[in-house]
Amino acid sequence: MPETNDKAKGFRLPVMEGLLPIKGSQVPAEIIAGITLAALAIPEVMGYTQISGTPVITGLYTILIPTFLFAFFGSSRHLVVGADSATAAILAAGLVGIAATGSDEYVALAAVLAFMAAGFLILARIIGLGFMADFLSRTVLIGFLTGVGVQVALGQISGMLGLKGGGHGALGKIWADIQQVDQVNFYAVATAVSVLAVIVGSKKISKKIPGALIAVIGAIFASWALNLEAHIHVLGAIPSGLPHIGLPEVDWSWELVGKLVPTAFAMFVVILAQSAATSRAYAARYNERFSENTDLVGLGLANIGAGLSGTFVVNGSPTKTQMIDSAGGRSQLSLVVTVVIVLLVLLFLTGPLAYMPEAVLSAIVFLIGVDLIDIKGMQSIYAQRRSEFWVALITVLMVVFVGVEQGIILAIVLSLIDHTRRGYRPKNVVLVPAESGVMCAQPVATRAQAAPGLLIYRFTHSMYYANAEQLTEEITDLVNHSDPPLRWLCLDASAVDDVDYSAAATLRSLFGVLKEKGIHLVVAQVLDDVREESRYNLRKLFGEDAFYDTLDDVVEDYRKQTE
């Protein structure tokens, strides 16, 4: 579960919370899980470079220094940090028109974006904004990731067909593929189909089988043995060794910063929401504690590591986290094992990668995109909450047809609108005693009275400027149309945890109106925090005798004074 008192402790930089303690009996399972993750994740992260537009080697860099830094400084024992399709897609969308895809300038700007995302994450930690993850609703997140999945999958069709591709957005890419259909390379098609068959077939047998790795090794061997380089595009020479550590070299200008900030912020939002959601899910599964704010530090440092090592932004990955969990990993030790394996690959095994057909990565990424398309999630939303389904669908369409960056901005806006909407028109009720003596809720429209002349009105949300008008409307209606006419009106404030300036002004106005009509306004079950709030002098205005601890006290006192 998340820490509840993290803010009170102030800023701190704990280390190895996700690593320690380590049970000796668990170490073999952690090693096996780390090896399994490496086998599954290495081809996956190379595929993400197809999405991000960066060289293949940068994919391996994402699970080197960044992953190690989060394992060391993060608090979650389960969250796997590395390349992610959503942030890779945002990166590619943000750099369109700024630099040529795959160029040195492009890679440098990708590293800059990692630094900028890290800056947002560290700033969020300093001012305690871990709670912001709560404001990206599950509904719009499903819609956003589904849209990303559609866009990613469509973007890989040209690679699987051996075409040059082109166009922007889903429609542009489809149209470009249609125009080049006479140039389909059947060697590329055969390679892609074979890769898809191996990966899908492996999953059907067992999810623990590294189908992508088997497909990659098989394709590399076939390409070398059959000299496929003469017929289809291959990756070519890939540098070996460790990444160069240093700051990216770019021509700085305020214009460039202005172009990059929206992309970096969109990445930050996705990192915050997706990482927090994943950490929470696994912490709850194993009844463990984690700190969202501490994870912000770990994610920030991981992205600083990404920027320094010349790779692109990293994120908490739900798919990789599930991989490691299914393999038996229960701490960040398994991630350290994965880092060691990737280090060995970088030092000794990059040579064979030169023979890998590009269609292989396109096929892998195509399946990644398909996996992101959450049809079941969309169906579930449609069945349970039709209004939220349309919000999710709008997000999907925005991502697919307009852009990933615009999609995440829309997702944020829709989440905030949805949050505001729920508080803007709360479903308030009136309360009446049942035969058992318990108060039962009735719709406000019934105008049901707790006793002749006494109406108990429960406001079911905090009172603020957006819903103050509803408070006025409903109380005015109750006063004007109640039969018999009201003598007392009780405001049940048990669900009111805050009253802002506008709402306080509304209460003063209502008090005056009710007083003129001869109706006594009382308040019951006020929360301690609200009761102690003296800024608006409501206690002085209403009078001390207007406040009751329980609804039963209100009913009893009303009967005494009116009989």
C-alpha positions, 0 to 999 in steps of 0.5 A: 500500500502507498505510504500515507505519511510521506509528505510529513517526513520531508524530502529524503533519498532512501536507497535499495528499498526495492532490493532489501531485504533479500531472503537467501531462499528467494535468490535463485528465483530472482536470478531465473526471473532476471534471465527470463526478463532479459530473454523476453525484454531484449527483443521487445526494447529493440522493437521500441526503437522502431516506434521511437525512431532511434537506433536499435542499440538505444533500446538495449541502453534503456535496460542498462543504466536507467533500470539499475538506477530505479532498482537502487533508488525506487521503493517499489519491489516489483515495478520494472523500468525501461522503454515503453511503447506509449512514451516511445510513441509520444517521443516520435510524435513530438520530434516530427519536423524537428529532426530527421528520424534516426539522425544524431540530432534526433538521438540527442533531442531524445536524450534531452526529452529524457532529461526534461521528463526527469526534471518534471518528475523531480519537481513533482517529488519536491512539491509532493505531486505524487497524488496527480496520478489519481487524476488520469482516470482508468477510463481515459488511460484504457482509451489512450493506450488502445489508441497508441496500440492501433497507431503503433500496429498500423505504423509497422505494416509497411515494415512487415511488407518491406515498403518504405512507408511514409505519411503521418497519422493512421490515415496517412500511413495507410494511404502511403502503404496502399500507394506502394502496394506494387512494391511489396517484398515477399521475403519481408512478408515471409519473414514477418509471418514466420516471426508472428507465428513463432511468437503467437505459437509460443504464447499459446503453449506457455507465456514463459517461452521467450517466443520473441527471442526464439524468433530473433535468433532464428531470423538472424541465423536464417539471414546469415545462412541464406544471405537474406541481406541481398533481398531485404533490409537488415539492421547492419552494423551495431556498435558494441560496448558501453554507451557514451556517458555525457550530455547531449549536444544540441543547438539550444534556443528558446524556440527549441525548448518551447517545442520540446516542453509539451512533449516532455510534459506529456511523457511525464503524465504517462510515466506518472500515471502508468508507473503509479498504477502498476506499483499500486497493483503489485503492492496490493497483490503482495500486501507491501508498502511503497512510496509514490513520491520515492518512486518519482525520485527513482523514475527521475534518476532513471531518466537522467541516466537515460539522458546521460547514456544517449537513449530515450525516456524510460517508464514503469512498464506494466508488461515487463512488470508482469513478465518478471512477476510471472517468472517468480521475481519478487524484488528489484534483485531480478532487475539487477540480474537483467542489467548484468545480462544486457551488459554482457550482450552489449559487450560481446553479442552485438555482432550477430544483430547486424544480420537481423531483418528489419521486418523482424522488429516490425513484426515484434512491434506490431504484436506489441501494438496489438497487445495494447489494444484493450478490447475487453477493457473497452467492452467492460466500460461500455457495459458498465458505464456508457458515458465513460465509454464515449470518453474512452472512444474519443481518446482512442480516435484522437490518438489514432487520427490526430496524434499521440501527444494530443491524445494524452493532453485530451486524456488529461482534460477529459479526466479533469472534466470527469472529476469536476463533473462528479462534484459539479452535480452531486447526487444529493438526497433527503433522509427519512426515518425507517420503521427500524429507526435508521435514516433512509435516503430518498431522492431530493425530488420526493421532498420527503420529510423526516417529520411534519415540517422537518426536512433533512437534506444531505449534501454528498460532496465537498461544497465549492464554487462549481456546485454551490448553485445546485445547493441553492437550487435544491434548497429553494425548491424544497422550501417552496414546494414542501407540503406541509410547509417547512419549519426546520431545514437540517443540512446533513454535512456528514459528506462535506469535507471542505467548504470554499469561499463561494460555498460559504457565501452561498450558505450565508445567503441561504441562511438569510433567505430561510430566516426571512421565511421563518425557517430555522436552518440547522446543521448536523454531523459536521466533520471535525476539520470543517467544524474547526474551520472558523474563517467564514464565521458560519458558527457565529452566523448560525448560532451554536445551538444550530449545530447537532452531533447526530440526526436523531438529536435533530429530530428529537429537539425539533419535536420538543420545540414544535409540540 
